[in-house]
Amino acid sequence: MIQRSKPKRVALVASHAPSLILFRRSLIEAIGGLGHEVLALAPDFSADLARELEAIGATPLEFPLSRTGLNPFSDLAALRALTRLFRAHRPDVVTGYTPKPSIYASLAAARAGVPRIVPMVTGLGYAFLDGGGLKARILRAVTERLYARAFAASHAAIFHNADDRAVLAEAGCIPPGLPTRVVSGSGVDLERFQEQPLPPPGRGMTFLMIARLVRYKGIAEYCAAAAAVKAKAPTARFLLAGPEETGPAGYSLSELRKVATAVTYLGQVEDVRPLLAEAHVYVLPSYGEGMPRTVLEALATGRPVITTDARGCRETVENGENGLLVPPRDATALAEAMAAMLKRPDRLAAMARASRRLAEQRFDARKVNAAMLSALGLSGGE
């Protein structure tokens, strides 16, 4: 049972305003449910989003931030803006998630004298992926130094998987004695994402991927594997949903059309539940994640999952039980895993049940939020 602590003002800092509702709504509600006040900081709020946050008890505050790249001038502007906001609103606790907010919110909070600073590492991002080339290696070195400074200013840290914590510890970014907590991503709302029956098999098997259109999500591998499987199983369907993404890692629609010859691209979808219900198998061939929210939603829906044996992804699949793990960047292995599902449709029901059990046991948002509240110092201790 969560104990109530003295009411505090909690600043939750994001790089993408919609993520505050998409990924952190239940956490905001849990914090508010304990009587604490929530400040929701992000760039580029829409009026509708601001109203939605206010409706669940959060106060939206805007600050400038470029989500991609390391521009020292724009990043310094973000650091200064966050420092001003923290000095003006005097939060008791600050936590930022995704790389830039987890770093800059921590540094700004230290400048502003915030009593408790707890960065949340929800994934290490592009710079820490293998095979990124010279630019990625330089970016990684800079990011490691920034993480080291942020953690030195912090009182605890939350990680979405143990592998990310190990990577930063090995790089010397985590100071000795800093309390760290690994939680199961952002969790999944098991009431919102209820278990759904598998579609009838008669029309052919449907594979689904939901992701931003960036290379490190494994878009190219999914498209190549789909083309290989479609050539031998013409009734199989391959769906892809997700928003376009700017920056060097993003796909333009014209580029996507060239590789997605066997894939139906659906664009951005606001409510993914009907798509998950339509699919037989969920696929995410990412090169690495913090903890992929779409996979958690697929588990809760009761869908077998094919994903990669990579950071953050491997935790979501018990290989052969609720899905299959494949190496990252390997379209051939991905195609073989899809073909294995097609050859044994009789195994899907057992895998689907195993996925739902895993969601209930490990990824229930209520359990995850309780762990985060403890790490934030909002439930009577760490």
C-alpha positions as CSV (number, residue, x, y, z in Angstrom):
1,M,0.0,0.0,0.0
2,I,1.4,3.4,-1.0
3,Q,1.8,5.8,2.0
4,R,1.0,9.4,1.6
5,S,3.8,11.8,2.1
6,K,3.8,15.6,2.7
7,P,2.4,17.3,-0.5
8,K,5.2,18.3,-2.9
9,R,5.5,20.1,-6.2
10,V,6.9,17.7,-8.9
11,A,8.3,18.9,-12.2
12,L,8.0,16.4,-15.0
13,V,10.1,17.4,-18.0
14,A,9.6,16.0,-21.5
15,S,11.1,16.7,-25.0
16,H,7.8,16.0,-26.8
17,A,4.7,17.5,-25.3
18,P,2.2,14.7,-26.4
19,S,4.3,12.1,-24.6
20,L,3.1,13.6,-21.3
21,I,-0.3,12.2,-22.0
22,L,0.7,9.2,-24.2
23,F,3.4,7.8,-21.8
24,R,3.0,9.6,-18.5
25,R,-0.7,10.2,-18.0
26,S,-1.0,7.4,-15.4
27,L,2.1,8.6,-13.5
28,I,0.8,12.2,-13.4
29,E,-2.5,10.8,-12.1
30,A,-0.7,8.7,-9.5
31,I,1.3,11.7,-8.3
32,G,-1.8,13.8,-8.1
33,G,-3.7,11.0,-6.4
34,L,-1.2,11.3,-3.5
35,G,-2.0,15.0,-3.1
36,H,1.1,16.3,-4.9
37,E,1.2,19.0,-7.5
38,V,2.5,18.3,-11.0
39,L,4.3,20.8,-13.3
40,A,4.4,19.4,-16.9
41,L,7.2,21.0,-18.9
42,A,7.8,20.5,-22.6
43,P,8.2,22.5,-25.8
44,D,5.4,23.2,-28.2
45,F,2.1,22.6,-26.3
46,S,-1.0,22.6,-28.4
47,A,-4.1,24.2,-26.8
48,D,-5.9,20.9,-26.7
49,L,-3.0,19.1,-25.0
50,A,-2.6,21.9,-22.4
51,R,-6.3,21.5,-21.6
52,E,-6.0,17.8,-21.4
53,L,-3.1,18.1,-18.9
54,E,-5.0,20.6,-16.8
55,A,-8.0,18.3,-16.7
56,I,-5.9,15.6,-15.0
57,G,-4.4,18.1,-12.5
58,A,-1.1,19.1,-14.2
59,T,0.1,22.6,-14.9
60,P,1.7,22.9,-18.4
61,L,4.8,25.0,-18.7
62,E,6.5,25.6,-22.1
63,F,10.3,25.9,-22.7
64,P,12.4,25.8,-25.9
65,L,14.1,22.5,-26.9
66,S,15.3,20.9,-30.1
67,R,14.7,17.2,-29.7
68,T,17.4,16.0,-32.2
69,G,21.1,16.9,-32.5
70,L,23.4,18.7,-30.2
71,N,23.4,22.4,-31.0
72,P,25.3,24.1,-28.1
73,F,23.4,27.4,-28.5
74,S,19.9,25.9,-28.6
75,D,20.7,23.5,-25.8
76,L,22.2,26.3,-23.7
77,A,18.9,28.2,-24.2
78,A,16.9,25.2,-23.0
79,L,19.2,24.9,-19.9
80,R,18.7,28.6,-19.1
81,A,14.9,28.5,-19.6
82,L,14.6,25.4,-17.4
83,T,16.7,27.1,-14.7
84,R,14.4,30.2,-14.8
85,L,11.3,28.1,-14.6
86,F,12.6,26.1,-11.6
87,R,13.6,29.2,-9.8
88,A,10.2,30.8,-10.4
89,H,8.1,27.7,-9.6
90,R,10.3,26.2,-6.9
91,P,9.6,22.4,-7.4
92,D,10.5,20.0,-4.7
93,V,11.3,17.2,-7.1
94,V,12.5,17.3,-10.8
95,T,12.6,14.4,-13.2
96,G,13.2,14.6,-16.9
97,Y,12.9,11.7,-19.3
98,T,14.4,11.0,-22.7
99,P,18.1,12.0,-23.1
100,K,18.0,15.8,-23.3
101,P,15.4,16.4,-20.6
102,S,17.0,13.9,-18.3
103,I,20.3,15.7,-18.7
104,Y,19.3,19.4,-18.9
105,A,16.5,19.2,-16.4
106,S,18.9,17.7,-13.8
107,L,21.6,20.4,-14.5
108,A,19.1,23.2,-14.4
109,A,17.5,21.8,-11.2
110,A,20.9,21.8,-9.5
111,R,21.5,25.4,-10.5
112,A,18.1,26.3,-9.1
113,G,18.7,24.5,-5.8
114,V,15.9,21.9,-6.2
115,P,15.9,19.6,-3.2
116,R,15.5,16.3,-5.1
117,I,16.6,15.5,-8.7
118,V,15.9,12.1,-10.2
119,P,16.6,11.8,-14.0
120,M,14.7,9.0,-15.8
121,V,16.7,7.2,-18.5
122,T,14.1,5.9,-20.9
123,G,16.6,4.9,-23.5
124,L,20.1,6.0,-24.5
125,G,19.2,7.1,-28.0
126,Y,20.9,7.1,-31.4
127,A,24.4,7.9,-30.1
128,F,24.6,4.6,-28.2
129,L,23.6,2.3,-31.0
130,D,26.3,0.1,-32.5
131,G,27.5,0.9,-36.0
132,G,26.6,4.6,-36.0
133,G,29.9,5.8,-37.5
134,L,32.2,8.6,-36.5
135,K,29.5,11.2,-35.9
136,A,27.7,8.8,-33.6
137,R,30.9,8.1,-31.7
138,I,31.6,11.8,-31.2
139,L,28.0,12.3,-30.1
140,R,28.2,9.4,-27.7
141,A,31.4,10.8,-26.1
142,V,29.7,14.2,-25.6
143,T,26.6,12.6,-24.3
144,E,28.5,10.5,-21.8
145,R,30.1,13.6,-20.3
146,L,26.7,15.3,-20.0
147,Y,25.2,12.3,-18.3
148,A,28.1,12.2,-15.9
149,R,27.5,15.8,-15.0
150,A,23.7,15.3,-14.7
151,F,24.1,12.2,-12.4
152,A,26.7,14.0,-10.3
153,A,24.0,16.6,-9.6
154,S,21.3,14.0,-8.9
155,H,20.0,12.3,-5.8
156,A,18.8,9.1,-7.5
157,A,18.2,7.8,-11.1
158,I,15.5,5.7,-12.7
159,F,16.3,3.4,-15.7
160,H,13.9,1.6,-18.0
161,N,16.2,-1.4,-18.4
162,A,19.3,-2.8,-16.7
163,D,21.4,-2.8,-19.8
164,D,21.2,1.0,-20.1
165,R,22.3,1.3,-16.5
166,A,25.2,-1.1,-17.2
167,V,26.3,0.9,-20.3
168,L,26.4,4.2,-18.4
169,A,28.0,2.6,-15.3
170,E,30.8,1.1,-17.5
171,A,31.4,4.5,-19.1
172,G,31.9,6.0,-15.6
173,C,28.8,8.2,-15.8
174,I,27.2,7.0,-12.6
175,P,28.9,8.2,-9.4
176,P,29.5,5.6,-6.7
177,G,26.7,5.5,-4.2
178,L,24.0,7.1,-6.4
179,P,20.8,5.1,-5.8
180,T,19.4,3.7,-9.0
181,R,16.1,1.9,-9.7
182,V,15.2,-0.2,-12.8
183,V,11.5,-0.1,-13.6
184,S,9.6,-1.9,-16.4
185,G,9.4,1.0,-18.8
186,S,6.4,3.3,-18.4
187,G,4.2,0.2,-17.9
188,V,0.9,-0.3,-19.7
189,D,-2.7,0.4,-18.6
190,L,-4.2,-3.0,-18.5
191,E,-7.7,-1.6,-18.4
192,R,-7.3,0.6,-21.4
193,F,-5.4,-2.2,-23.3
194,Q,-7.6,-5.2,-22.6
195,E,-6.9,-8.7,-23.9
196,Q,-8.5,-9.2,-27.4
197,P,-9.2,-12.5,-29.2
198,L,-7.0,-13.3,-32.1
199,P,-8.6,-12.5,-35.5
200,P,-9.9,-15.5,-37.5
201,P,-7.0,-17.1,-39.5
202,G,-9.0,-17.5,-42.7
203,R,-8.0,-14.2,-44.4
204,G,-4.3,-14.7,-43.9
205,M,-2.0,-13.6,-41.0
206,T,-1.5,-9.9,-40.3
207,F,1.8,-8.6,-39.0
208,L,1.9,-5.1,-37.5
209,M,4.6,-2.6,-36.7
210,I,4.0,0.7,-34.9
211,A,7.0,3.2,-34.8
212,R,8.2,6.6,-35.7
213,L,9.8,6.5,-39.2
214,V,13.4,6.4,-38.1
215,R,16.1,4.0,-39.2
216,Y,17.0,2.6,-35.8
217,K,13.5,1.3,-35.3
218,G,14.2,-1.3,-38.0
219,I,11.9,0.1,-40.7
220,A,14.2,-1.1,-43.5
221,E,14.5,-4.6,-42.0
222,Y,10.7,-4.9,-41.5
223,C,10.1,-3.8,-45.1
224,A,12.7,-6.2,-46.5
225,A,11.5,-9.1,-44.4
226,A,7.9,-8.4,-45.4
227,A,8.8,-8.5,-49.1
228,A,10.7,-11.8,-48.7
229,V,7.8,-13.4,-46.8
230,K,5.1,-12.0,-49.1
231,A,6.8,-13.7,-52.1
232,K,6.1,-17.1,-50.5
233,A,2.9,-16.3,-48.6
234,P,0.8,-13.9,-50.7
235,T,-2.1,-13.8,-48.3
236,A,0.0,-12.4,-45.4
237,R,-0.5,-8.7,-44.6
238,F,2.1,-6.3,-43.3
239,L,1.0,-3.1,-41.7
240,L,3.1,-0.1,-40.6
241,A,1.8,2.8,-38.6
242,G,3.6,5.8,-37.1
243,P,4.4,9.5,-37.6
244,E,7.1,10.9,-39.9
245,E,10.3,12.0,-38.3
246,T,12.7,14.8,-39.2
247,G,16.4,14.6,-38.7
248,P,19.2,12.5,-40.3
249,A,17.8,9.2,-39.1
250,G,14.3,9.9,-40.4
251,Y,12.6,8.5,-43.5
252,S,10.9,10.7,-46.0
253,L,7.7,9.3,-47.5
254,S,9.3,9.0,-50.9
255,E,12.1,6.9,-49.4
256,L,9.7,4.8,-47.5
257,R,7.7,4.0,-50.6
258,K,10.8,2.7,-52.3
259,V,11.4,0.1,-49.6
260,A,7.9,-0.7,-48.4
261,T,6.8,-2.6,-51.5
262,A,5.0,-5.3,-49.5
263,V,4.0,-3.0,-46.5
264,T,0.8,-0.9,-46.2
265,Y,1.8,2.4,-44.5
266,L,-1.1,3.8,-42.4
267,G,0.5,7.0,-41.2
268,Q,0.1,8.3,-37.7
269,V,-2.7,6.6,-35.8
270,E,-4.1,8.2,-32.6
271,D,-5.7,5.1,-31.1
272,V,-3.7,1.9,-31.8
273,R,-6.0,-0.5,-30.1
274,P,-8.1,-1.3,-33.2
275,L,-4.9,-2.0,-35.1
276,L,-3.6,-4.3,-32.4
277,A,-6.9,-6.1,-32.3
278,E,-6.6,-6.6,-36.1
279,A,-3.1,-8.1,-36.0
280,H,-2.0,-11.6,-35.3
281,V,1.6,-10.8,-34.6
282,Y,3.3,-7.6,-33.5
283,V,6.8,-6.8,-34.8
284,L,9.4,-4.3,-33.7
285,P,12.9,-4.9,-35.1
286,S,14.4,-2.0,-33.2
287,Y,18.2,-1.6,-32.8
288,G,17.6,-0.8,-29.1
289,E,15.1,0.9,-26.8
290,G,14.5,2.0,-23.2
291,M,11.4,-0.2,-23.0
292,P,9.2,-0.1,-26.2
293,R,5.8,1.1,-25.2
294,T,4.1,-0.3,-28.3
295,V,5.4,-3.8,-27.5
296,L,3.9,-3.5,-24.0
297,E,0.6,-2.5,-25.5
298,A,0.8,-5.5,-27.8
299,L,1.5,-7.8,-24.8
300,A,-1.5,-6.4,-22.9
301,T,-3.7,-7.0,-26.0
302,G,-2.5,-10.6,-26.1
303,R,-0.4,-10.6,-29.2
304,P,2.7,-12.8,-30.0
305,V,5.7,-10.5,-30.5
306,I,8.7,-10.6,-32.7
307,T,11.4,-8.2,-31.6
308,T,15.2,-8.0,-31.3
309,D,17.7,-9.3,-28.8
310,A,18.7,-5.7,-28.1
311,R,18.7,-3.4,-25.1
312,G,15.1,-2.8,-23.8
313,C,13.5,-5.1,-26.4
314,R,14.7,-8.4,-25.1
315,E,13.0,-7.9,-21.7
316,T,9.6,-8.1,-23.4
317,V,9.9,-11.6,-25.0
318,E,10.5,-15.0,-23.4
319,N,11.8,-16.6,-26.6
320,G,9.5,-19.3,-27.8
321,E,6.9,-18.7,-25.1
322,N,5.2,-15.4,-26.1
323,G,7.2,-14.6,-29.2
324,L,10.6,-14.7,-30.9
325,L,13.8,-12.8,-30.6
326,V,16.0,-12.0,-33.6
327,P,19.3,-10.2,-34.0
328,P,19.0,-6.5,-34.7
329,R,19.7,-5.3,-38.3
330,D,19.1,-8.8,-39.7
331,A,16.2,-8.8,-42.2
332,T,16.8,-12.4,-43.1
333,A,16.4,-13.6,-39.5
334,L,13.3,-11.4,-39.2
335,A,11.8,-13.0,-42.3
336,E,12.5,-16.4,-40.9
337,A,10.8,-15.6,-37.6
338,M,7.7,-14.3,-39.5
339,A,7.7,-17.4,-41.7
340,A,7.9,-19.6,-38.5
341,M,4.7,-17.9,-37.3
342,L,3.0,-18.6,-40.6
343,K,4.0,-22.2,-40.5
344,R,2.7,-22.8,-37.0
345,P,-0.6,-20.8,-36.6
346,D,-1.6,-23.4,-34.0
347,R,1.0,-21.8,-31.6
348,L,-0.4,-18.3,-31.7
349,A,-3.1,-18.8,-29.1
350,A,-0.7,-20.1,-26.4
351,M,1.8,-17.3,-27.2
352,A,-1.0,-14.7,-27.0
353,R,-2.0,-15.9,-23.5
354,A,1.6,-15.9,-22.5
355,S,2.0,-12.2,-23.7
356,R,-1.0,-11.1,-21.6
357,R,0.4,-13.0,-18.5
358,L,3.7,-11.2,-18.9
359,A,2.0,-7.8,-19.2
360,E,0.1,-8.5,-16.0
361,Q,3.1,-9.8,-14.1
362,R,5.8,-7.4,-15.1
363,F,4.4,-4.4,-16.9
364,D,1.2,-3.3,-15.1
365,A,1.4,0.5,-15.0
366,R,0.2,0.5,-11.4
367,K,3.2,-1.6,-10.3
368,V,5.6,0.5,-12.4
369,N,4.2,3.8,-11.1
370,A,4.5,2.6,-7.5
371,A,8.2,1.9,-8.1
372,M,8.7,5.3,-9.7
373,L,6.9,7.1,-6.9
374,S,9.2,5.5,-4.5
375,A,12.3,6.4,-6.4
376,L,11.0,10.0,-6.7
377,G,10.6,10.1,-2.9
378,L,6.9,10.6,-3.1
379,S,5.7,7.5,-1.3
380,G,7.5,7.5,2.0
381,G,11.0,6.5,1.0
382,E,13.1,4.8,-1.7
